[in-house]
Amino acid sequence: MSDFRKRKARTYLNLIDYDKDGYISEEDFGGLARRFAEAYDASEERKENLIKTFVIVWKVFMKSADIEKAGSLSVEVLAESMKQLHYDPEFLIAVNNLVRGMHEMMDINQDGYLQPEEHRLLFERLGVPDGSFDHKLAFEGIDANGDGKISIEELIASALEFFFSEDENSPKKFVYGQLTD
């Protein structure tokens, strides 16, 4: 297992770990989904759909994991799970659906794209401390065509590249924030 993959797994875990116990669980995914939906004033229906979609992603992670703590994933297990899911069609569909649902809520002006401010607000609303994340660097890494806005396709491709790429020079490594050591 590469150190790079572990750093990406740790970064993702730190974002998802809602209760900050050092592991991610179904409750963490549900808590994060609720916080996200409430931050964007989603209707109850949209909130429940988002929670279901987050939980599906969680279940796919669990399916590929060698569980060490009942119902939870550590950094090491998450990193291995990320590697194993590369060609799993269920995971690709789950991530696609999750990112689509999040993009729809994040697109405040409903133009079909995320503007830099809409992208910045995402991390603010997820509780990422201001100043701990280079939004411009992440935005530019996701904005593959450099048009100053993020399409849903760019966001999905970036999320999948984050999970699967071993390219340490890829700007997509910052999709979920600065990599954590």
VENHUDA-V563909 format. One record per residue. N is the residue number from 1. PSI is psi in whole degrees, -180 to 180 (none if undefined). Layout:
# VENHUDA-V563909
n=N psi=PSI
n=N psi=PSI
This chain:
# VENHUDA-V563909
n=1 psi=126
n=2 psi=150
n=3 psi=-35
n=4 psi=-46
n=5 psi=-40
n=6 psi=-39
n=7 psi=-41
n=8 psi=-43
n=9 psi=-41
n=10 psi=-41
n=11 psi=-47
n=12 psi=-45
n=13 psi=-44
n=14 psi=-33
n=15 psi=-42
n=16 psi=-28
n=17 psi=80
n=18 psi=-40
n=19 psi=1
n=20 psi=42
n=21 psi=3
n=22 psi=2
n=23 psi=161
n=24 psi=142
n=25 psi=175
n=26 psi=-36
n=27 psi=-36
n=28 psi=-46
n=29 psi=-43
n=30 psi=-42
n=31 psi=-43
n=32 psi=-41
n=33 psi=-43
n=34 psi=-46
n=35 psi=-43
n=36 psi=-50
n=37 psi=-41
n=38 psi=-37
n=39 psi=-28
n=40 psi=15
n=41 psi=44
n=42 psi=149
n=43 psi=163
n=44 psi=-40
n=45 psi=-47
n=46 psi=-38
n=47 psi=-48
n=48 psi=-40
n=49 psi=-41
n=50 psi=-43
n=51 psi=-45
n=52 psi=-41
n=53 psi=-43
n=54 psi=-43
n=55 psi=-35
n=56 psi=-45
n=57 psi=-46
n=58 psi=-47
n=59 psi=-35
n=60 psi=-41
n=61 psi=-47
n=62 psi=-36
n=63 psi=-35
n=64 psi=-1
n=65 psi=150
n=66 psi=99
n=67 psi=128
n=68 psi=-29
n=69 psi=120
n=70 psi=119
n=71 psi=8
n=72 psi=155
n=73 psi=132
n=74 psi=175
n=75 psi=-48
n=76 psi=-44
n=77 psi=-39
n=78 psi=-43
n=79 psi=-44
n=80 psi=-40
n=81 psi=-43
n=82 psi=-42
n=83 psi=-44
n=84 psi=-26
n=85 psi=1
n=86 psi=-43
n=87 psi=18
n=88 psi=112
n=89 psi=-32
n=90 psi=-40
n=91 psi=-43
n=92 psi=-42
n=93 psi=-44
n=94 psi=-45
n=95 psi=-42
n=96 psi=-48
n=97 psi=-41
n=98 psi=-48
n=99 psi=-39
n=100 psi=-47
n=101 psi=-41
n=102 psi=-43
n=103 psi=-43
n=104 psi=-42
n=105 psi=-37
n=106 psi=-26
n=107 psi=77
n=108 psi=-42
n=109 psi=2
n=110 psi=39
n=111 psi=2
n=112 psi=0
n=113 psi=157
n=114 psi=125
n=115 psi=164
n=116 psi=-40
n=117 psi=-38
n=118 psi=-39
n=119 psi=-44
n=120 psi=-42
n=121 psi=-33
n=122 psi=-52
n=123 psi=-34
n=124 psi=-45
n=125 psi=-20
n=126 psi=-1
n=127 psi=13
n=128 psi=123
n=129 psi=135
n=130 psi=138
n=131 psi=-12
n=132 psi=3
n=133 psi=131
n=134 psi=90
n=135 psi=-39
n=136 psi=-45
n=137 psi=-46
n=138 psi=-45
n=139 psi=-48
n=140 psi=-34
n=141 psi=-35
n=142 psi=-37
n=143 psi=77
n=144 psi=-36
n=145 psi=0
n=146 psi=27
n=147 psi=5
n=148 psi=11
n=149 psi=157
n=150 psi=120
n=151 psi=165
n=152 psi=-37
n=153 psi=-40
n=154 psi=-39
n=155 psi=-43
n=156 psi=-48
n=157 psi=-39
n=158 psi=-42
n=159 psi=-45
n=160 psi=-40
n=161 psi=-38
n=162 psi=-47
n=163 psi=-34
n=164 psi=-25
n=165 psi=144
n=166 psi=12
n=167 psi=103
n=168 psi=-14
n=169 psi=-2
n=170 psi=130
n=171 psi=-14
n=172 psi=-9
n=173 psi=-13
n=174 psi=10
n=175 psi=-41
n=176 psi=18
n=177 psi=177
n=178 psi=137
n=179 psi=136
n=180 psi=132
n=181 psi=none
